[in-house]
Amino acid sequence: MSTELIYKLDGIDPEMGVDVYEIAPVLMQFGNLVRAAADELDMGVDIDVRVKPFAEGSWIAQFVLHMGPIQSLLAYLGTPEGQSVEHLLALLFGIGVPAGVVAIGVTKVIRHVKGNVSRFTPGASGTFTYYDESDRGITVLGDVHTLIQSPTIQTTLYGSGMAPLDKFPGIDAVVIEARDGSQERITEHDREAFTQYAKSELAEEVEETITPVNGIYLHPHRGSYEGEGTRYTFINDGNSLWPVTITDEHLLADLKSAAIKFHGLDLIRVDMEWHQKKNAKTNAVSTRYVITRMVEYIPYRQPTQSSLLDEEAGDG
């Protein structure tokens, strides 16, 4: 049993494509988003997320959500319709619902309240009403509320929905499309709301730990490098660290003035903090990284190649 949907980055040049090391973390974030949603709602099933071949003429990844082993399939068949994978997508994105049915998913609530999800009140029959700055309410099912208040959903939704707009210059939207053609489009107009949601304090009980990691070596990978302190990616021993925030004012000033222009083969030694949040309910862990001080900057120097004439002169 499976459900197909399309995850698409609008605006990718099909001739140029994208760096596999850039897109792989995004696809993993989207897969983690769907799996985390199923875990949050205690669906009792395993979801296997697979990437099918790209569609011709555009950059599209098709996800097939498979139920896991036969025990999970039987559990799926025994649950009410509201626990189906299709309904899970409706709760997240408001897509794939029957004609005439209005679905209010997580993304619609985020837009309504501009990312501030701390103002809500419980209502009848397990519903919750979220309020915007003008006290206009939007009422959602309890399952939608559970997803909104999940730290894992908070992290993976930003990583798969908004972060690609930063990672891949030129794209117009992140599109999630159901089999019936209904779509959720996340665009630059959503930046304020989704960024605020990513930073919001949630109602769910969360344990946060901060671990200092000093003297670690990193390679720069992606970022504005113009003095903005957020949304950087660095590589540590082949592992991608994202999202990375820089709070070292001297380093930020050097980046802004172009005194330092990072190259992918540069090496920096830094003191960092690893901020980890653990959901007390699900034990899901999300991590973000903060560079507090750059200890050493080692710029890449292209090796100088001696010519054959120089070598002959030396022999003489």
C-alpha positions as CSV (number, residue, x, y, z in Angstrom):
1,M,0.0,0.0,0.0
2,S,1.5,3.4,-0.9
3,T,0.7,7.0,-1.5
4,E,2.5,9.0,-4.1
5,L,3.1,12.7,-3.9
6,I,5.4,15.1,-5.8
7,Y,8.0,17.3,-4.1
8,K,9.2,19.8,-6.6
9,L,11.5,22.8,-6.6
10,D,10.0,25.2,-9.2
11,G,12.6,27.1,-11.2
12,I,15.5,24.5,-11.2
13,D,17.2,24.6,-14.6
14,P,16.7,21.0,-15.9
15,E,19.9,21.3,-17.9
16,M,22.0,22.4,-14.9
17,G,20.4,20.2,-12.3
18,V,21.5,20.5,-8.6
19,D,24.4,19.3,-6.5
20,V,23.5,15.9,-5.1
21,Y,25.2,16.9,-1.8
22,E,22.9,20.0,-1.6
23,I,19.7,18.3,-2.4
24,A,20.2,15.1,-0.3
25,P,19.8,16.8,3.1
26,V,16.6,18.5,1.8
27,L,15.0,15.3,0.6
28,M,16.0,13.7,4.0
29,Q,14.3,16.6,5.8
30,F,11.1,16.0,3.9
31,G,11.2,12.3,4.5
32,N,11.8,13.0,8.2
33,L,8.9,15.5,8.2
34,V,6.4,12.8,7.0
35,R,7.7,10.1,9.3
36,A,7.7,12.5,12.3
37,A,4.1,13.4,11.6
38,A,3.1,9.8,11.7
39,D,5.0,9.2,14.9
40,E,3.5,12.3,16.6
41,L,0.0,11.0,15.8
42,D,0.7,7.5,17.0
43,M,-0.4,6.0,13.7
44,G,1.1,2.7,14.6
45,V,2.7,2.2,11.2
46,D,6.2,2.4,9.6
47,I,6.5,4.7,6.6
48,D,9.1,4.0,4.0
49,V,9.9,7.1,2.0
50,R,11.5,6.3,-1.4
51,V,12.6,8.6,-4.2
52,K,11.4,7.6,-7.7
53,P,13.2,8.7,-11.0
54,F,13.0,12.3,-11.9
55,A,10.2,13.4,-14.3
56,E,11.4,14.6,-17.7
57,G,11.6,18.3,-18.2
58,S,11.5,19.4,-14.6
59,W,13.2,18.6,-11.3
60,I,10.8,16.5,-9.4
61,A,11.2,13.9,-6.7
62,Q,8.3,11.5,-6.2
63,F,7.9,10.1,-2.8
64,V,6.1,6.8,-2.3
65,L,5.0,6.3,1.2
66,H,4.9,2.6,1.8
67,M,3.4,1.0,4.9
68,G,6.1,-1.1,6.5
69,P,5.9,-4.9,7.4
70,I,2.6,-6.8,7.3
71,Q,1.9,-6.1,10.9
72,S,1.9,-2.4,10.1
73,L,-0.3,-2.9,7.1
74,L,-2.9,-4.7,9.2
75,A,-2.7,-1.9,11.8
76,Y,-3.3,0.6,9.0
77,L,-6.3,-1.3,7.7
78,G,-7.8,-1.4,11.2
79,T,-7.5,2.4,11.8
80,P,-10.2,4.9,10.9
81,E,-10.0,6.9,7.7
82,G,-8.7,9.8,9.7
83,Q,-5.4,7.9,10.3
84,S,-4.7,7.2,6.6
85,V,-1.5,8.5,5.0
86,E,-3.6,10.6,2.7
87,H,-5.2,12.3,5.7
88,L,-1.7,12.8,7.2
89,L,-0.8,14.9,4.2
90,A,-4.0,16.8,4.5
91,L,-3.1,17.6,8.1
92,L,0.3,18.9,7.1
93,F,-0.4,20.7,3.9
94,G,-4.2,20.7,3.3
95,I,-3.9,18.7,0.1
96,G,-5.4,15.5,-1.2
97,V,-8.9,16.0,0.3
98,P,-12.1,15.2,-1.5
99,A,-13.7,17.9,-3.6
100,G,-15.8,20.3,-1.5
101,V,-13.9,19.6,1.7
102,V,-11.9,22.5,3.2
103,A,-8.8,21.2,5.0
104,I,-6.9,23.4,7.3
105,G,-3.4,22.1,7.6
106,V,-0.3,23.1,9.5
107,T,1.0,25.4,6.8
108,K,-2.3,27.3,6.6
109,V,-2.2,28.0,10.3
110,I,1.4,29.2,10.2
111,R,0.5,31.7,7.5
112,H,-2.6,32.8,9.4
113,V,-0.7,33.6,12.6
114,K,2.5,34.7,10.8
115,G,4.4,32.0,12.6
116,N,3.5,32.9,16.1
117,V,1.9,29.6,17.3
118,S,1.8,30.4,21.0
119,R,-1.6,32.1,21.0
120,F,-4.3,29.4,21.0
121,T,-7.2,28.1,23.1
122,P,-8.6,24.6,23.4
123,G,-12.2,24.2,22.2
124,A,-15.0,21.6,22.0
125,S,-14.4,18.1,20.7
126,G,-10.7,18.3,20.9
127,T,-10.3,21.3,18.6
128,F,-7.9,24.3,19.0
129,T,-8.3,27.9,17.9
130,Y,-5.2,29.9,16.9
131,Y,-5.3,33.7,16.8
132,D,-3.4,36.2,14.7
133,E,-2.4,39.7,15.8
134,S,-5.9,41.0,15.1
135,D,-7.4,38.3,17.3
136,R,-8.9,36.6,14.3
137,G,-9.2,32.9,15.0
138,I,-8.7,29.8,12.9
139,T,-10.0,26.5,14.4
140,V,-8.2,23.2,13.7
141,L,-8.4,19.6,14.6
142,G,-6.5,18.3,17.6
143,D,-4.1,16.4,15.3
144,V,-3.2,19.6,13.5
145,H,-2.5,21.2,16.9
146,T,-0.3,18.2,17.9
147,L,1.8,18.6,14.7
148,I,2.1,22.4,15.0
149,Q,3.5,22.1,18.6
150,S,6.0,19.4,17.7
151,P,9.7,20.5,17.7
152,T,10.5,17.9,15.0
153,I,7.8,19.2,12.7
154,Q,9.0,22.7,13.4
155,T,12.6,21.8,12.3
156,T,11.9,19.6,9.4
157,L,9.1,21.7,7.9
158,Y,11.5,24.7,7.7
159,G,14.3,22.5,6.4
160,S,12.2,21.0,3.6
161,G,9.8,23.9,3.0
162,M,11.7,27.2,3.4
163,A,15.4,26.4,3.4
164,P,15.5,25.3,-0.2
165,L,14.7,28.9,-1.2
166,D,18.1,29.8,0.3
167,K,20.0,26.8,-0.8
168,F,19.1,27.0,-4.5
169,P,19.2,30.5,-6.0
170,G,16.6,31.1,-8.7
171,I,13.8,28.7,-7.5
172,D,10.4,30.2,-7.3
173,A,8.6,27.8,-4.9
174,V,8.7,24.5,-3.1
175,V,5.7,22.6,-4.3
176,I,4.1,19.6,-2.6
177,E,1.5,18.0,-4.9
178,A,-1.0,15.2,-4.1
179,R,-2.2,12.6,-6.6
180,D,-5.4,14.6,-7.3
181,G,-3.3,17.6,-8.4
182,S,-3.9,19.8,-5.3
183,Q,-0.8,21.7,-4.3
184,E,0.8,23.5,-1.4
185,R,3.3,26.1,-2.6
186,I,5.8,27.7,-0.2
187,T,7.3,30.9,-1.7
188,E,9.4,33.9,-0.7
189,H,6.1,35.5,0.5
190,D,6.0,32.9,3.3
191,R,9.5,33.7,4.6
192,E,8.5,35.8,7.5
193,A,5.8,33.4,8.8
194,F,7.9,30.2,8.4
195,T,11.0,31.8,9.9
196,Q,9.0,33.0,12.9
197,Y,7.5,29.5,13.3
198,A,11.0,28.0,13.2
199,K,12.0,30.2,16.2
200,S,8.8,30.0,18.2
201,E,8.5,28.5,21.6
202,L,6.2,25.5,21.5
203,A,3.7,24.3,24.1
204,E,5.1,20.8,24.0
205,E,7.4,19.8,26.9
206,V,10.9,20.2,25.5
207,E,14.3,19.6,27.0
208,E,17.1,21.6,25.6
209,T,20.8,21.0,26.1
210,I,23.7,23.1,25.0
211,T,27.1,21.4,24.5
212,P,30.3,23.4,23.9
213,V,32.5,21.9,21.2
214,N,35.8,23.8,21.1
215,G,38.6,23.7,18.5
216,I,36.6,21.9,15.8
217,Y,37.7,22.2,12.1
218,L,35.1,23.1,9.5
219,H,35.0,23.7,5.7
220,P,32.6,26.4,4.6
221,H,29.9,25.1,2.3
222,R,27.0,27.5,1.8
223,G,25.8,30.8,3.2
224,S,25.4,34.5,2.3
225,Y,28.9,35.4,3.6
226,E,27.9,39.0,3.7
227,G,27.6,39.4,7.4
228,E,24.3,37.8,8.0
229,G,24.5,35.5,11.0
230,T,22.2,32.7,10.1
231,R,21.5,29.8,7.7
232,Y,25.1,28.7,7.1
233,T,26.2,25.2,6.1
234,F,29.6,23.9,7.1
235,I,31.3,20.5,6.6
236,N,32.9,18.6,9.4
237,D,34.8,15.5,8.4
238,G,32.3,14.8,5.6
239,N,29.2,15.6,7.6
240,S,27.0,18.5,6.8
241,L,26.2,20.8,9.8
242,W,23.0,22.8,9.2
243,P,21.6,25.2,10.3
244,V,24.7,27.1,11.6
245,T,24.4,30.5,13.2
246,I,27.5,32.8,13.6
247,T,27.6,35.0,16.7
248,D,31.3,35.9,16.5
249,E,31.1,39.7,15.8
250,H,34.6,39.9,14.5
251,L,34.0,37.1,11.9
252,L,30.7,38.6,10.9
253,A,32.4,42.0,10.3
254,D,35.2,40.4,8.2
255,L,32.6,38.6,6.1
256,K,30.6,41.8,5.6
257,S,33.6,43.9,4.7
258,A,34.9,41.1,2.4
259,A,38.1,40.9,4.4
260,I,37.4,37.2,4.5
261,K,35.8,35.5,1.5
262,F,35.1,31.9,2.2
263,H,36.1,29.3,-0.3
264,G,34.9,25.7,-0.1
265,L,38.5,24.5,0.4
266,D,39.2,27.0,3.2
267,L,39.5,25.6,6.7
268,I,38.5,27.3,9.9
269,R,38.9,26.2,13.5
270,V,36.1,27.4,15.7
271,D,34.5,27.2,19.1
272,M,30.9,26.1,18.8
273,E,27.8,25.3,20.7
274,W,25.5,22.4,19.7
275,H,21.9,23.2,20.8
276,Q,19.7,20.1,21.0
277,K,16.0,19.9,21.7
278,K,14.4,16.6,22.8
279,N,10.7,16.1,22.7
280,A,9.8,14.6,26.1
281,K,6.9,12.8,24.4
282,T,8.5,11.2,21.4
283,N,12.3,11.5,22.2
284,A,12.7,13.1,18.8
285,V,15.9,15.3,18.8
286,S,16.6,18.3,16.6
287,T,20.0,20.1,16.5
288,R,21.2,23.5,15.5
289,Y,24.8,24.8,15.6
290,V,26.3,28.2,16.8
291,I,29.8,29.4,16.0
292,T,30.7,31.5,19.0
293,R,34.4,32.2,18.0
294,M,36.7,31.6,15.1
295,V,40.0,30.6,16.5
296,E,41.9,30.2,13.2
297,Y,41.3,30.9,9.5
298,I,43.3,28.9,7.0
299,P,42.6,30.1,3.5
300,Y,43.0,27.7,0.6
301,R,46.2,28.3,-1.4
302,Q,46.3,26.8,-4.9
303,P,49.5,24.7,-5.2
304,T,52.2,26.4,-7.4
305,Q,53.2,24.1,-10.2
306,S,56.8,24.4,-11.4
307,S,57.3,24.4,-15.2
308,L,59.5,21.9,-17.1
309,L,61.9,24.8,-17.9
310,D,62.3,25.6,-14.2
311,E,63.1,22.0,-13.5
312,E,65.7,21.8,-16.3
313,A,67.3,25.1,-15.1
314,G,67.6,23.6,-11.6
315,D,69.2,20.4,-13.0
316,G,71.8,22.6,-14.8
